[in-house]
């Protein structure tokens, strides 16, 4: 039973890798950016757990900034993906401009939250 589960998991992993190899480079770059933002948020949470969260507003601002940026990048990835039929009329430049504008608003709110 464990052997078949292991084989199924390996086959699933291989099929995911082969499907992801066909992904355009721009989408892979956005994926790396999302992983970087989430990883940075996890580092901040680990730091807070080990050291403490004395300026709690700073901790919340940092984590919300990372998570908010990751969410906006996922939205950008959805809009830029050519296989997504909902956004076929949206130019990639427009999607990137929306991403930048939303990030600007997000970070203005984050800076305001810091005090």
Secondary structure, DSSP 8 states (H G I E B T S, - for coil): -HHHHHHHHHHHHHHHHHHHHTS-HHHHHHHHHHHHHHHHHHHHHHHHHHH--SSHHHHHHHHHHHHHHHHHHHHHHHHH-TT-STTTTS-HHHHHHHHHHHHHHHHHHHHHHH-
